[in-house]
């Protein structure tokens, strides 16, 4: 089984977590902060709001693919199930999050989201890249290969 890599939410150090230690309590090798490795078990997209954006995205233990979407948007409905599949496939590797832009205008404005769907990629607490439109699954996978 391949190990997982968990970024410490306190100091940002990437810690190696053997697969058989997932779900057990772990300490960051650098700053000794306690890390909740249950996060590596999440297999479904995580809903993010303006108020928990920093905690769930910027301090995420994993690289994040954030789907900025709206309920009235047709292409967003097509992309949704694709991201649900990818969240299961990338369990413990990439965190997939969803942000409703109508309910969370602050984050949408901060990252200049002008159309939906827009996919934003975050790693190391920063925006790394973005993709606009309901792209096919293989194109999303190709882009995310660098973060796996
Ligand atoms: Zn640390």
Boltz pocket constraint, residues with backbone or C-beta under 6 A from the ligand:
constraints:
  - pocket:
      binder: B
      contacts: [[A, 8], [A, 9], [A, 10], [A, 11], [A, 12], [A, 13], [A, 28], [A, 29], [A, 30], [A, 31], [A, 32], [A, 33]]
      max_distance: 6.0
